């Protein structure tokens, strides 16, 4: 409850919907433009907005403004980076992480760090398909090492080490 109150104070102290909407729209334009400039024009002209909507819909941030999040071990942890969840690694390791690493290597790095933390907290294995802080176990194979390698190859600069803290 305290983290929710802190998030509200930090992100929406006046509870002004119109201000939040205007801020989201203006910041969204700046962000889309930053990303658009990195993509060849023929792709941008027809496909860029739907591609980016799909690209940024998941994984999503699950850490509070103070860095706390519920880990795969069902304990509260704290991270110095944004902590992500909702990984569909089997569906995304072929293309999504590469584009994310090109457009926003810092976000891609945080995603990889989140995967590393998940592995540490769940007993040592990389996840395949995570919802919240639970491995769903629905997919076969092992896409996450490929995802991590591709993230690095396409621009993410990952700091994988023992990162978790209680």
Buried (B, 14 or more C-beta within 10 A) or exposed (E): EEBEEBEEEEEEEEEEEEEEEEEEEEEEEEBBEEBBEEBEEEEBEEEBEEBBEEBBEBBEBBBBEEBBBBBBBEEEBBBEBBBBBBBBBBEBBEEBBBBBBBBBBEBBBBBBBBBBBBBBBBEEEBBBBBBEBBBEEEBEEBBBEBBBEBBBEBBBEBEBEEBBEE
